[in-house]
Amino acid sequence: QTTAHLIRGHVHIRPDERLKDELDRDEPFLAITNASILNADGQEAYHANFLAVRRNQIVWAMPEETEKDGESK
């Protein structure tokens, strides 16, 4: 979630690190692949194979659990 949009996609995390470690990096942008930007109704407004999000605009982040096996993506 940014200050203006909900984004779903894949954040690639380095081996042996956590999502928090990736979010805390001292780099201006966070890379997201297979990104969907959702509107206020939860419908996909835009889709991009690659999206760079300015880290200082991120409000919160959480892994999405798969319905199939309860594991986090």
PDB file of N, CA, C, O and CB in Angstrom:
ATOM      1  N   GLN A   1       0.861  -1.173   0.000  1.00  0.00           N
ATOM      2  CA  GLN A   1       0.000   0.000   0.000  1.00  0.00           C
ATOM      3  C   GLN A   1       0.899   1.225   0.000  1.00  0.00           C
ATOM      4  O   GLN A   1       1.789   1.363   0.839  1.00  0.00           O
ATOM      5  CB  GLN A   1      -0.975   0.004   1.229  1.00  0.00           C
ATOM      6  N   THR A   2       0.649   2.112  -0.957  1.00  0.00           N
ATOM      7  CA  THR A   2       1.362   3.389  -0.953  1.00  0.00           C
ATOM      8  C   THR A   2       0.418   4.446  -0.376  1.00  0.00           C
ATOM      9  O   THR A   2      -0.689   4.128   0.059  1.00  0.00           O
ATOM     10  CB  THR A   2       1.851   3.783  -2.403  1.00  0.00           C
ATOM     11  N   THR A   3       0.847   5.664  -0.377  1.00  0.00           N
ATOM     12  CA  THR A   3      -0.011   6.734   0.127  1.00  0.00           C
ATOM     13  C   THR A   3      -1.241   6.926  -0.747  1.00  0.00           C
ATOM     14  O   THR A   3      -2.225   7.520  -0.307  1.00  0.00           O
ATOM     15  CB  THR A   3       0.769   8.036   0.214  1.00  0.00           C
ATOM     16  N   ALA A   4      -1.196   6.422  -1.999  1.00  0.00           N
ATOM     17  CA  ALA A   4      -2.325   6.633  -2.910  1.00  0.00           C
ATOM     18  C   ALA A   4      -2.906   5.369  -3.535  1.00  0.00           C
ATOM     19  O   ALA A   4      -4.044   5.400  -4.002  1.00  0.00           O
ATOM     20  CB  ALA A   4      -1.905   7.540  -3.993  1.00  0.00           C
ATOM     21  N   HIS A   5      -2.164   4.251  -3.564  1.00  0.00           N
ATOM     22  CA  HIS A   5      -2.613   3.067  -4.296  1.00  0.00           C
ATOM     23  C   HIS A   5      -2.322   1.764  -3.557  1.00  0.00           C
ATOM     24  O   HIS A   5      -1.388   1.669  -2.761  1.00  0.00           O
ATOM     25  CB  HIS A   5      -1.961   3.029  -5.653  1.00  0.00           C
ATOM     26  N   LEU A   6      -3.148   0.771  -3.845  1.00  0.00           N
ATOM     27  CA  LEU A   6      -2.874  -0.598  -3.407  1.00  0.00           C
ATOM     28  C   LEU A   6      -2.234  -1.302  -4.585  1.00  0.00           C
ATOM     29  O   LEU A   6      -2.772  -1.287  -5.692  1.00  0.00           O
ATOM     30  CB  LEU A   6      -4.184  -1.346  -2.920  1.00  0.00           C
ATOM     31  N   ILE A   7      -1.085  -1.920  -4.350  1.00  0.00           N
ATOM     32  CA  ILE A   7      -0.336  -2.595  -5.401  1.00  0.00           C
ATOM     33  C   ILE A   7      -0.149  -4.049  -4.999  1.00  0.00           C
ATOM     34  O   ILE A   7       0.242  -4.344  -3.870  1.00  0.00           O
ATOM     35  CB  ILE A   7       1.036  -1.903  -5.655  1.00  0.00           C
ATOM     36  N   ARG A   8      -0.427  -4.948  -5.921  1.00  0.00           N
ATOM     37  CA  ARG A   8      -0.158  -6.370  -5.721  1.00  0.00           C
ATOM     38  C   ARG A   8       0.883  -6.790  -6.733  1.00  0.00           C
ATOM     39  O   ARG A   8       0.814  -6.405  -7.900  1.00  0.00           O
ATOM     40  CB  ARG A   8      -1.455  -7.231  -5.857  1.00  0.00           C
ATOM     41  N   GLY A   9       1.848  -7.579  -6.291  1.00  0.00           N
ATOM     42  CA  GLY A   9       2.876  -8.057  -7.207  1.00  0.00           C
ATOM     43  C   GLY A   9       3.920  -8.842  -6.455  1.00  0.00           C
ATOM     44  O   GLY A   9       3.738  -9.191  -5.289  1.00  0.00           O
ATOM     45  N   HIS A  10       5.010  -9.115  -7.130  1.00  0.00           N
ATOM     46  CA  HIS A  10       6.087  -9.904  -6.550  1.00  0.00           C
ATOM     47  C   HIS A  10       7.265  -9.010  -6.190  1.00  0.00           C
ATOM     48  O   HIS A  10       7.818  -8.313  -7.041  1.00  0.00           O
ATOM     49  CB  HIS A  10       6.529 -11.008  -7.517  1.00  0.00           C
ATOM     50  N   VAL A  11       7.638  -9.041  -4.919  1.00  0.00           N
ATOM     51  CA  VAL A  11       8.847  -8.378  -4.446  1.00  0.00           C
ATOM     52  C   VAL A  11       9.883  -9.476  -4.292  1.00  0.00           C
ATOM     53  O   VAL A  11       9.652 -10.459  -3.588  1.00  0.00           O
ATOM     54  CB  VAL A  11       8.612  -7.585  -3.087  1.00  0.00           C
ATOM     55  N   HIS A  12      11.008  -9.315  -4.939  1.00  0.00           N
ATOM     56  CA  HIS A  12      12.043 -10.341  -4.911  1.00  0.00           C
ATOM     57  C   HIS A  12      12.986 -10.061  -3.754  1.00  0.00           C
ATOM     58  O   HIS A  12      13.585  -8.990  -3.666  1.00  0.00           O
ATOM     59  CB  HIS A  12      12.818 -10.394  -6.253  1.00  0.00           C
ATOM     60  N   ILE A  13      13.106 -11.040  -2.869  1.00  0.00           N
ATOM     61  CA  ILE A  13      13.893 -10.897  -1.642  1.00  0.00           C
ATOM     62  C   ILE A  13      15.171 -11.706  -1.783  1.00  0.00           C
ATOM     63  O   ILE A  13      15.150 -12.838  -2.267  1.00  0.00           O
ATOM     64  CB  ILE A  13      13.083 -11.356  -0.390  1.00  0.00           C
ATOM     65  N   ARG A  14      16.278 -11.122  -1.361  1.00  0.00           N
ATOM     66  CA  ARG A  14      17.565 -11.815  -1.426  1.00  0.00           C
ATOM     67  C   ARG A  14      17.548 -13.056  -0.531  1.00  0.00           C
ATOM     68  O   ARG A  14      16.849 -13.080   0.482  1.00  0.00           O
ATOM     69  CB  ARG A  14      18.713 -10.868  -1.009  1.00  0.00           C
ATOM     70  N   PRO A  15      18.315 -14.083  -0.902  1.00  0.00           N
ATOM     71  CA  PRO A  15      18.346 -15.312  -0.076  1.00  0.00           C
ATOM     72  C   PRO A  15      18.706 -15.000   1.376  1.00  0.00           C
ATOM     73  O   PRO A  15      19.537 -14.133   1.650  1.00  0.00           O
ATOM     74  CB  PRO A  15      19.358 -16.325  -0.654  1.00  0.00           C
ATOM     75  N   ASP A  16      18.081 -15.705   2.283  1.00  0.00           N
ATOM     76  CA  ASP A  16      18.313 -15.581   3.732  1.00  0.00           C
ATOM     77  C   ASP A  16      17.918 -14.219   4.296  1.00  0.00           C
ATOM     78  O   ASP A  16      18.413 -13.825   5.352  1.00  0.00           O
ATOM     79  CB  ASP A  16      19.768 -15.837   4.038  1.00  0.00           C
ATOM     80  N   GLU A  17      17.036 -13.495   3.611  1.00  0.00           N
ATOM     81  CA  GLU A  17      16.549 -12.224   4.135  1.00  0.00           C
ATOM     82  C   GLU A  17      15.033 -12.250   4.206  1.00  0.00           C
ATOM     83  O   GLU A  17      14.385 -13.157   3.684  1.00  0.00           O
ATOM     84  CB  GLU A  17      17.030 -11.044   3.265  1.00  0.00           C
ATOM     85  N   ARG A  18      14.477 -11.229   4.868  1.00  0.00           N
ATOM     86  CA  ARG A  18      13.029 -11.116   5.070  1.00  0.00           C
ATOM     87  C   ARG A  18      12.485  -9.950   4.249  1.00  0.00           C
ATOM     88  O   ARG A  18      13.245  -9.128   3.738  1.00  0.00           O
ATOM     89  CB  ARG A  18      12.693 -10.925   6.576  1.00  0.00           C
ATOM     90  N   LEU A  19      11.172  -9.893   4.130  1.00  0.00           N
ATOM     91  CA  LEU A  19      10.533  -8.771   3.454  1.00  0.00           C
ATOM     92  C   LEU A  19      10.937  -7.461   4.124  1.00  0.00           C
ATOM     93  O   LEU A  19      11.218  -6.477   3.441  1.00  0.00           O
ATOM     94  CB  LEU A  19       8.998  -8.932   3.459  1.00  0.00           C
ATOM     95  N   LYS A  20      10.966  -7.444   5.437  1.00  0.00           N
ATOM     96  CA  LYS A  20      11.362  -6.231   6.173  1.00  0.00           C
ATOM     97  C   LYS A  20      12.771  -5.782   5.794  1.00  0.00           C
ATOM     98  O   LYS A  20      13.025  -4.586   5.650  1.00  0.00           O
ATOM     99  CB  LYS A  20      11.286  -6.476   7.687  1.00  0.00           C
ATOM    100  N   ASP A  21      13.683  -6.733   5.632  1.00  0.00           N
ATOM    101  CA  ASP A  21      15.053  -6.386   5.232  1.00  0.00           C
ATOM    102  C   ASP A  21      15.057  -5.699   3.865  1.00  0.00           C
ATOM    103  O   ASP A  21      15.778  -4.723   3.656  1.00  0.00           O
ATOM    104  CB  ASP A  21      15.946  -7.652   5.197  1.00  0.00           C
ATOM    105  N   GLU A  22      14.253  -6.211   2.945  1.00  0.00           N
ATOM    106  CA  GLU A  22      14.178  -5.622   1.604  1.00  0.00           C
ATOM    107  C   GLU A  22      13.569  -4.215   1.666  1.00  0.00           C
ATOM    108  O   GLU A  22      14.040  -3.306   0.983  1.00  0.00           O
ATOM    109  CB  GLU A  22      13.343  -6.527   0.662  1.00  0.00           C
ATOM    110  N   LEU A  23      12.544  -4.040   2.467  1.00  0.00           N
ATOM    111  CA  LEU A  23      11.907  -2.726   2.599  1.00  0.00           C
ATOM    112  C   LEU A  23      12.821  -1.698   3.261  1.00  0.00           C
ATOM    113  O   LEU A  23      12.724  -0.505   2.977  1.00  0.00           O
ATOM    114  CB  LEU A  23      10.625  -2.850   3.397  1.00  0.00           C
ATOM    115  N   ASP A  24      13.709  -2.160   4.145  1.00  0.00           N
ATOM    116  CA  ASP A  24      14.598  -1.259   4.881  1.00  0.00           C
ATOM    117  C   ASP A  24      15.872  -0.880   4.132  1.00  0.00           C
ATOM    118  O   ASP A  24      16.677  -0.111   4.657  1.00  0.00           O
ATOM    119  CB  ASP A  24      14.970  -1.887   6.177  1.00  0.00           C
ATOM    120  N   ARG A  25      16.078  -1.390   2.936  1.00  0.00           N
ATOM    121  CA  ARG A  25      17.295  -1.082   2.174  1.00  0.00           C
ATOM    122  C   ARG A  25      17.394   0.418   1.896  1.00  0.00           C
ATOM    123  O   ARG A  25      16.389   1.114   1.754  1.00  0.00           O
ATOM    124  CB  ARG A  25      17.316  -1.871   0.845  1.00  0.00           C
ATOM    125  N   ASP A  26      18.631   0.887   1.824  1.00  0.00           N
ATOM    126  CA  ASP A  26      18.897   2.302   1.569  1.00  0.00           C
ATOM    127  C   ASP A  26      18.986   2.553   0.059  1.00  0.00           C
ATOM    128  O   ASP A  26      20.021   2.978  -0.454  1.00  0.00           O
ATOM    129  CB  ASP A  26      20.208   2.750   2.274  1.00  0.00           C
ATOM    130  N   GLU A  27      17.889   2.282  -0.634  1.00  0.00           N
ATOM    131  CA  GLU A  27      17.779   2.508  -2.072  1.00  0.00           C
ATOM    132  C   GLU A  27      16.459   3.248  -2.289  1.00  0.00           C
ATOM    133  O   GLU A  27      15.489   2.976  -1.582  1.00  0.00           O
ATOM    134  CB  GLU A  27      17.839   1.143  -2.898  1.00  0.00           C
ATOM    135  N   PRO A  28      16.397   4.166  -3.236  1.00  0.00           N
ATOM    136  CA  PRO A  28      15.175   4.970  -3.381  1.00  0.00           C
ATOM    137  C   PRO A  28      13.951   4.212  -3.896  1.00  0.00           C
ATOM    138  O   PRO A  28      12.821   4.608  -3.614  1.00  0.00           O
ATOM    139  CB  PRO A  28      15.448   6.099  -4.298  1.00  0.00           C
ATOM    140  N   PHE A  29      14.162   3.126  -4.647  1.00  0.00           N
ATOM    141  CA  PHE A  29      13.027   2.421  -5.251  1.00  0.00           C
ATOM    142  C   PHE A  29      13.012   0.941  -4.887  1.00  0.00           C
ATOM    143  O   PHE A  29      14.056   0.323  -4.679  1.00  0.00           O
ATOM    144  CB  PHE A  29      13.061   2.576  -6.762  1.00  0.00           C
ATOM    145  N   LEU A  30      11.810   0.392  -4.816  1.00  0.00           N
ATOM    146  CA  LEU A  30      11.593  -1.034  -4.605  1.00  0.00           C
ATOM    147  C   LEU A  30      11.040  -1.594  -5.916  1.00  0.00           C
ATOM    148  O   LEU A  30      10.057  -1.077  -6.448  1.00  0.00           O
ATOM    149  CB  LEU A  30      10.611  -1.309  -3.387  1.00  0.00           C
ATOM    150  N   ALA A  31      11.667  -2.642  -6.433  1.00  0.00           N
ATOM    151  CA  ALA A  31      11.222  -3.259  -7.682  1.00  0.00           C
ATOM    152  C   ALA A  31      10.094  -4.250  -7.403  1.00  0.00           C
ATOM    153  O   ALA A  31      10.179  -5.063  -6.482  1.00  0.00           O
ATOM    154  CB  ALA A  31      12.402  -3.967  -8.395  1.00  0.00           C
ATOM    155  N   ILE A  32       9.049  -4.169  -8.204  1.00  0.00           N
ATOM    156  CA  ILE A  32       7.920  -5.100  -8.114  1.00  0.00           C
ATOM    157  C   ILE A  32       7.659  -5.627  -9.515  1.00  0.00           C
ATOM    158  O   ILE A  32       7.551  -4.850 -10.464  1.00  0.00           O
ATOM    159  CB  ILE A  32       6.632  -4.408  -7.511  1.00  0.00           C
ATOM    160  N   THR A  33       7.559  -6.943  -9.650  1.00  0.00           N
ATOM    161  CA  THR A  33       7.241  -7.540 -10.944  1.00  0.00           C
ATOM    162  C   THR A  33       5.819  -8.079 -10.919  1.00  0.00           C
ATOM    163  O   THR A  33       5.252  -8.331  -9.856  1.00  0.00           O
ATOM    164  CB  THR A  33       8.243  -8.666 -11.296  1.00  0.00           C
ATOM    165  N   ASN A  34       5.252  -8.250 -12.112  1.00  0.00           N
ATOM    166  CA  ASN A  34       3.873  -8.718 -12.259  1.00  0.00           C
ATOM    167  C   ASN A  34       2.936  -7.881 -11.371  1.00  0.00           C
ATOM    168  O   ASN A  34       2.137  -8.417 -10.604  1.00  0.00           O
ATOM    169  CB  ASN A  34       3.766 -10.230 -11.893  1.00  0.00           C
ATOM    170  N   ALA A  35       3.059  -6.572 -11.499  1.00  0.00           N
ATOM    171  CA  ALA A  35       2.372  -5.627 -10.615  1.00  0.00           C
ATOM    172  C   ALA A  35       0.981  -5.253 -11.110  1.00  0.00           C
ATOM    173  O   ALA A  35       0.781  -4.955 -12.288  1.00  0.00           O
ATOM    174  CB  ALA A  35       3.200  -4.377 -10.461  1.00  0.00           C
ATOM    175  N   SER A  36       0.034  -5.277 -10.194  1.00  0.00           N
ATOM    176  CA  SER A  36      -1.320  -4.789 -10.452  1.00  0.00           C
ATOM    177  C   SER A  36      -1.585  -3.621  -9.515  1.00  0.00           C
ATOM    178  O   SER A  36      -1.382  -3.720  -8.305  1.00  0.00           O
ATOM    179  CB  SER A  36      -2.388  -5.923 -10.259  1.00  0.00           C
ATOM    180  N   ILE A  37      -2.041  -2.514 -10.088  1.00  0.00           N
ATOM    181  CA  ILE A  37      -2.416  -1.354  -9.295  1.00  0.00           C
ATOM    182  C   ILE A  37      -3.934  -1.357  -9.240  1.00  0.00           C
ATOM    183  O   ILE A  37      -4.608  -1.301 -10.269  1.00  0.00           O
ATOM    184  CB  ILE A  37      -1.846  -0.004  -9.901  1.00  0.00           C
ATOM    185  N   LEU A  38      -4.464  -1.424  -8.024  1.00  0.00           N
ATOM    186  CA  LEU A  38      -5.900  -1.562  -7.837  1.00  0.00           C
ATOM    187  C   LEU A  38      -6.560  -0.217  -7.552  1.00  0.00           C
ATOM    188  O   LEU A  38      -5.969   0.651  -6.910  1.00  0.00           O
ATOM    189  CB  LEU A  38      -6.189  -2.534  -6.705  1.00  0.00           C
ATOM    190  N   ASN A  39      -7.790  -0.052  -8.035  1.00  0.00           N
ATOM    191  CA  ASN A  39      -8.537   1.168  -7.752  1.00  0.00           C
ATOM    192  C   ASN A  39      -9.245   1.032  -6.398  1.00  0.00           C
ATOM    193  O   ASN A  39      -9.075   0.031  -5.702  1.00  0.00           O
ATOM    194  CB  ASN A  39      -9.563   1.462  -8.886  1.00  0.00           C
ATOM    195  N   ALA A  40     -10.023   2.025  -6.039  1.00  0.00           N
ATOM    196  CA  ALA A  40     -10.699   2.039  -4.731  1.00  0.00           C
ATOM    197  C   ALA A  40     -11.683   0.887  -4.556  1.00  0.00           C
ATOM    198  O   ALA A  40     -11.991   0.501  -3.428  1.00  0.00           O
ATOM    199  CB  ALA A  40     -11.432   3.350  -4.545  1.00  0.00           C
ATOM    200  N   ASP A  41     -12.182   0.329  -5.674  1.00  0.00           N
ATOM    201  CA  ASP A  41     -13.120  -0.797  -5.612  1.00  0.00           C
ATOM    202  C   ASP A  41     -12.415  -2.146  -5.590  1.00  0.00           C
ATOM    203  O   ASP A  41     -13.071  -3.188  -5.564  1.00  0.00           O
ATOM    204  CB  ASP A  41     -14.069  -0.744  -6.787  1.00  0.00           C
ATOM    205  N   GLY A  42     -11.079  -2.137  -5.601  1.00  0.00           N
ATOM    206  CA  GLY A  42     -10.329  -3.382  -5.593  1.00  0.00           C
ATOM    207  C   GLY A  42     -10.168  -4.011  -6.963  1.00  0.00           C
ATOM    208  O   GLY A  42      -9.692  -5.140  -7.077  1.00  0.00           O
ATOM    209  N   GLN A  43     -10.563  -3.288  -8.008  1.00  0.00           N
ATOM    210  CA  GLN A  43     -10.433  -3.777  -9.378  1.00  0.00           C
ATOM    211  C   GLN A  43      -9.104  -3.305  -9.964  1.00  0.00           C
ATOM    212  O   GLN A  43      -8.624  -2.219  -9.637  1.00  0.00           O
ATOM    213  CB  GLN A  43     -11.622  -3.294 -10.254  1.00  0.00           C
ATOM    214  N   GLU A  44      -8.513  -4.129 -10.835  1.00  0.00           N
ATOM    215  CA  GLU A  44      -7.239  -3.769 -11.443  1.00  0.00           C
ATOM    216  C   GLU A  44      -7.416  -2.582 -12.389  1.00  0.00           C
ATOM    217  O   GLU A  44      -8.176  -2.651 -13.355  1.00  0.00           O
ATOM    218  CB  GLU A  44      -6.642  -4.972 -12.196  1.00  0.00           C
ATOM    219  N   ALA A  45      -6.707  -1.500 -12.098  1.00  0.00           N
ATOM    220  CA  ALA A  45      -6.750  -0.312 -12.940  1.00  0.00           C
ATOM    221  C   ALA A  45      -5.602  -0.325 -13.954  1.00  0.00           C
ATOM    222  O   ALA A  45      -5.760   0.142 -15.082  1.00  0.00           O
ATOM    223  CB  ALA A  45      -6.686   0.958 -12.076  1.00  0.00           C
ATOM    224  N   TYR A  46      -4.450  -0.861 -13.548  1.00  0.00           N
ATOM    225  CA  TYR A  46      -3.268  -0.941 -14.400  1.00  0.00           C
ATOM    226  C   TYR A  46      -2.526  -2.232 -14.096  1.00  0.00           C
ATOM    227  O   TYR A  46      -2.625  -2.776 -12.997  1.00  0.00           O
ATOM    228  CB  TYR A  46      -2.342   0.290 -14.193  1.00  0.00           C
ATOM    229  N   HIS A  47      -1.786  -2.712 -15.078  1.00  0.00           N
ATOM    230  CA  HIS A  47      -0.919  -3.873 -14.878  1.00  0.00           C
ATOM    231  C   HIS A  47       0.416  -3.575 -15.553  1.00  0.00           C
ATOM    232  O   HIS A  47       0.457  -2.986 -16.633  1.00  0.00           O
ATOM    233  CB  HIS A  47      -1.568  -5.190 -15.453  1.00  0.00           C
ATOM    234  N   ALA A  48       1.498  -3.983 -14.911  1.00  0.00           N
ATOM    235  CA  ALA A  48       2.828  -3.797 -15.485  1.00  0.00           C
ATOM    236  C   ALA A  48       3.681  -5.009 -15.154  1.00  0.00           C
ATOM    237  O   ALA A  48       3.583  -5.567 -14.061  1.00  0.00           O
ATOM    238  CB  ALA A  48       3.492  -2.495 -14.959  1.00  0.00           C
ATOM    239  N   ASN A  49       4.515  -5.413 -16.096  1.00  0.00           N
ATOM    240  CA  ASN A  49       5.451  -6.501 -15.827  1.00  0.00           C
ATOM    241  C   ASN A  49       6.512  -6.071 -14.822  1.00  0.00           C
ATOM    242  O   ASN A  49       7.032  -6.895 -14.070  1.00  0.00           O
ATOM    243  CB  ASN A  49       6.114  -6.970 -17.123  1.00  0.00           C
ATOM    244  N   PHE A  50       6.833  -4.769 -14.811  1.00  0.00           N
ATOM    245  CA  PHE A  50       7.813  -4.218 -13.877  1.00  0.00           C
ATOM    246  C   PHE A  50       7.332  -2.859 -13.403  1.00  0.00           C
ATOM    247  O   PHE A  50       6.842  -2.048 -14.189  1.00  0.00           O
ATOM    248  CB  PHE A  50       9.219  -4.107 -14.533  1.00  0.00           C
ATOM    249  N   LEU A  51       7.480  -2.622 -12.097  1.00  0.00           N
ATOM    250  CA  LEU A  51       7.102  -1.346 -11.503  1.00  0.00           C
ATOM    251  C   LEU A  51       8.145  -0.984 -10.452  1.00  0.00           C
ATOM    252  O   LEU A  51       8.510  -1.825  -9.630  1.00  0.00           O
ATOM    253  CB  LEU A  51       5.668  -1.409 -10.880  1.00  0.00           C
ATOM    254  N   ALA A  52       8.622   0.241 -10.466  1.00  0.00           N
ATOM    255  CA  ALA A  52       9.538   0.745  -9.449  1.00  0.00           C
ATOM    256  C   ALA A  52       8.748   1.689  -8.553  1.00  0.00           C
ATOM    257  O   ALA A  52       8.220   2.698  -9.021  1.00  0.00           O
ATOM    258  CB  ALA A  52      10.783   1.467 -10.092  1.00  0.00           C
ATOM    259  N   VAL A  53       8.668   1.365  -7.273  1.00  0.00           N
ATOM    260  CA  VAL A  53       7.898   2.158  -6.312  1.00  0.00           C
ATOM    261  C   VAL A  53       8.868   2.885  -5.386  1.00  0.00           C
ATOM    262  O   VAL A  53       9.783   2.274  -4.834  1.00  0.00           O
ATOM    263  CB  VAL A  53       6.915   1.256  -5.494  1.00  0.00           C
ATOM    264  N   ARG A  54       8.669   4.168  -5.221  1.00  0.00           N
ATOM    265  CA  ARG A  54       9.516   4.941  -4.305  1.00  0.00           C
ATOM    266  C   ARG A  54       9.251   4.457  -2.879  1.00  0.00           C
ATOM    267  O   ARG A  54       8.117   4.482  -2.400  1.00  0.00           O
ATOM    268  CB  ARG A  54       9.240   6.488  -4.437  1.00  0.00           C
ATOM    269  N   ARG A  55      10.302   4.024  -2.223  1.00  0.00           N
ATOM    270  CA  ARG A  55      10.178   3.426  -0.882  1.00  0.00           C
ATOM    271  C   ARG A  55       9.526   4.355   0.134  1.00  0.00           C
ATOM    272  O   ARG A  55       8.784   3.896   1.002  1.00  0.00           O
ATOM    273  CB  ARG A  55      11.542   3.021  -0.375  1.00  0.00           C
ATOM    274  N   ASN A  56       9.795   5.667   0.034  1.00  0.00           N
ATOM    275  CA  ASN A  56       9.230   6.575   1.032  1.00  0.00           C
ATOM    276  C   ASN A  56       7.726   6.779   0.859  1.00  0.00           C
ATOM    277  O   ASN A  56       7.103   7.462   1.673  1.00  0.00           O
ATOM    278  CB  ASN A  56       9.933   7.913   0.963  1.00  0.00           C
ATOM    279  N   GLN A  57       7.127   6.197  -0.192  1.00  0.00           N
ATOM    280  CA  GLN A  57       5.686   6.271  -0.402  1.00  0.00           C
ATOM    281  C   GLN A  57       4.955   5.026   0.112  1.00  0.00           C
ATOM    282  O   GLN A  57       3.725   4.982   0.111  1.00  0.00           O
ATOM    283  CB  GLN A  57       5.393   6.464  -1.875  1.00  0.00           C
ATOM    284  N   ILE A  58       5.720   4.012   0.553  1.00  0.00           N
ATOM    285  CA  ILE A  58       5.106   2.770   1.030  1.00  0.00           C
ATOM    286  C   ILE A  58       4.609   2.968   2.455  1.00  0.00           C
ATOM    287  O   ILE A  58       5.360   3.395   3.332  1.00  0.00           O
ATOM    288  CB  ILE A  58       6.113   1.585   0.960  1.00  0.00           C
ATOM    289  N   VAL A  59       3.332   2.652   2.678  1.00  0.00           N
ATOM    290  CA  VAL A  59       2.707   2.797   3.986  1.00  0.00           C
ATOM    291  C   VAL A  59       2.748   1.476   4.742  1.00  0.00           C
ATOM    292  O   VAL A  59       3.100   1.444   5.921  1.00  0.00           O
ATOM    293  CB  VAL A  59       1.260   3.286   3.844  1.00  0.00           C
ATOM    294  N   TRP A  60       2.390   0.387   4.068  1.00  0.00           N
ATOM    295  CA  TRP A  60       2.451  -0.941   4.678  1.00  0.00           C
ATOM    296  C   TRP A  60       2.601  -1.989   3.586  1.00  0.00           C
ATOM    297  O   TRP A  60       2.309  -1.742   2.416  1.00  0.00           O
ATOM    298  CB  TRP A  60       1.188  -1.222   5.536  1.00  0.00           C
ATOM    299  N   ALA A  61       3.067  -3.174   4.001  1.00  0.00           N
ATOM    300  CA  ALA A  61       3.239  -4.292   3.072  1.00  0.00           C
ATOM    301  C   ALA A  61       3.018  -5.589   3.828  1.00  0.00           C
ATOM    302  O   ALA A  61       3.339  -5.701   5.011  1.00  0.00           O
ATOM    303  CB  ALA A  61       4.652  -4.271   2.410  1.00  0.00           C
ATOM    304  N   MET A  62       2.464  -6.567   3.123  1.00  0.00           N
ATOM    305  CA  MET A  62       2.289  -7.888   3.739  1.00  0.00           C
ATOM    306  C   MET A  62       2.259  -8.945   2.652  1.00  0.00           C
ATOM    307  O   MET A  62       1.820  -8.690   1.531  1.00  0.00           O
ATOM    308  CB  MET A  62       0.989  -7.945   4.592  1.00  0.00           C
ATOM    309  N   PRO A  63       2.735 -10.143   2.997  1.00  0.00           N
ATOM    310  CA  PRO A  63       2.662 -11.235   2.016  1.00  0.00           C
ATOM    311  C   PRO A  63       1.224 -11.698   1.865  1.00  0.00           C
ATOM    312  O   PRO A  63       0.436 -11.635   2.808  1.00  0.00           O
ATOM    313  CB  PRO A  63       3.566 -12.420   2.437  1.00  0.00           C
ATOM    314  N   GLU A  64       0.895 -12.157   0.684  1.00  0.00           N
ATOM    315  CA  GLU A  64      -0.438 -12.673   0.422  1.00  0.00           C
ATOM    316  C   GLU A  64      -0.388 -14.199   0.574  1.00  0.00           C
ATOM    317  O   GLU A  64       0.509 -14.851   0.040  1.00  0.00           O
ATOM    318  CB  GLU A  64      -0.944 -12.251  -1.010  1.00  0.00           C
ATOM    319  N   GLU A  65      -1.349 -14.756   1.298  1.00  0.00           N
ATOM    320  CA  GLU A  65      -1.395 -16.196   1.462  1.00  0.00           C
ATOM    321  C   GLU A  65      -2.161 -16.825   0.316  1.00  0.00           C
ATOM    322  O   GLU A  65      -3.174 -16.300  -0.146  1.00  0.00           O
ATOM    323  CB  GLU A  65      -2.028 -16.570   2.801  1.00  0.00           C
ATOM    324  N   THR A  66      -1.650 -17.971  -0.135  1.00  0.00           N
ATOM    325  CA  THR A  66      -2.338 -18.689  -1.203  1.00  0.00           C
ATOM    326  C   THR A  66      -3.500 -19.460  -0.593  1.00  0.00           C
ATOM    327  O   THR A  66      -3.407 -19.946   0.534  1.00  0.00           O
ATOM    328  CB  THR A  66      -1.366 -19.648  -1.964  1.00  0.00           C
ATOM    329  N   GLU A  67      -4.571 -19.569  -1.325  1.00  0.00           N
ATOM    330  CA  GLU A  67      -5.739 -20.317  -0.837  1.00  0.00           C
ATOM    331  C   GLU A  67      -5.464 -21.818  -0.852  1.00  0.00           C
ATOM    332  O   GLU A  67      -6.033 -22.576  -0.066  1.00  0.00           O
ATOM    333  CB  GLU A  67      -6.985 -19.998  -1.694  1.00  0.00           C
ATOM    334  N   LYS A  68      -4.593 -22.228  -1.749  1.00  0.00           N
ATOM    335  CA  LYS A  68      -4.321 -23.639  -1.961  1.00  0.00           C
ATOM    336  C   LYS A  68      -3.699 -24.324  -0.745  1.00  0.00           C
ATOM    337  O   LYS A  68      -4.138 -25.396  -0.329  1.00  0.00           O
ATOM    338  CB  LYS A  68      -3.418 -23.801  -3.143  1.00  0.00           C
ATOM    339  N   ASP A  69      -2.672 -23.689  -0.183  1.00  0.00           N
ATOM    340  CA  ASP A  69      -1.965 -24.369   0.893  1.00  0.00           C
ATOM    341  C   ASP A  69      -1.677 -23.518   2.112  1.00  0.00           C
ATOM    342  O   ASP A  69      -0.987 -23.976   3.023  1.00  0.00           O
ATOM    343  CB  ASP A  69      -0.705 -24.893   0.380  1.00  0.00           C
ATOM    344  N   GLY A  70      -2.181 -22.301   2.159  1.00  0.00           N
ATOM    345  CA  GLY A  70      -1.978 -21.451   3.323  1.00  0.00           C
ATOM    346  C   GLY A  70      -0.580 -20.858   3.416  1.00  0.00           C
ATOM    347  O   GLY A  70      -0.257 -20.202   4.406  1.00  0.00           O
ATOM    348  N   GLU A  71       0.261 -21.077   2.397  1.00  0.00           N
ATOM    349  CA  GLU A  71       1.603 -20.530   2.422  1.00  0.00           C
ATOM    350  C   GLU A  71       1.598 -19.110   1.891  1.00  0.00           C
ATOM    351  O   GLU A  71       0.724 -18.726   1.114  1.00  0.00           O
ATOM    352  CB  GLU A  71       2.557 -21.402   1.613  1.00  0.00           C
ATOM    353  N   SER A  72       2.593 -18.328   2.323  1.00  0.00           N
ATOM    354  CA  SER A  72       2.736 -16.965   1.832  1.00  0.00           C
ATOM    355  C   SER A  72       3.424 -16.970   0.499  1.00  0.00           C
ATOM    356  O   SER A  72       4.310 -17.786   0.246  1.00  0.00           O
ATOM    357  CB  SER A  72       3.505 -16.101   2.821  1.00  0.00           C
ATOM    358  N   LYS A  73       3.010 -16.043  -0.368  1.00  0.00           N
ATOM    359  CA  LYS A  73       3.676 -15.858  -1.665  1.00  0.00           C
ATOM    360  C   LYS A  73       4.840 -14.916  -1.484  1.00  0.00           C
ATOM    361  O   LYS A  73       5.546 -14.616  -2.447  1.00  0.00           O
ATOM    362  CB  LYS A  73       2.694 -15.311  -2.739  1.00  0.00           C
TER     363      LYS A  73
END
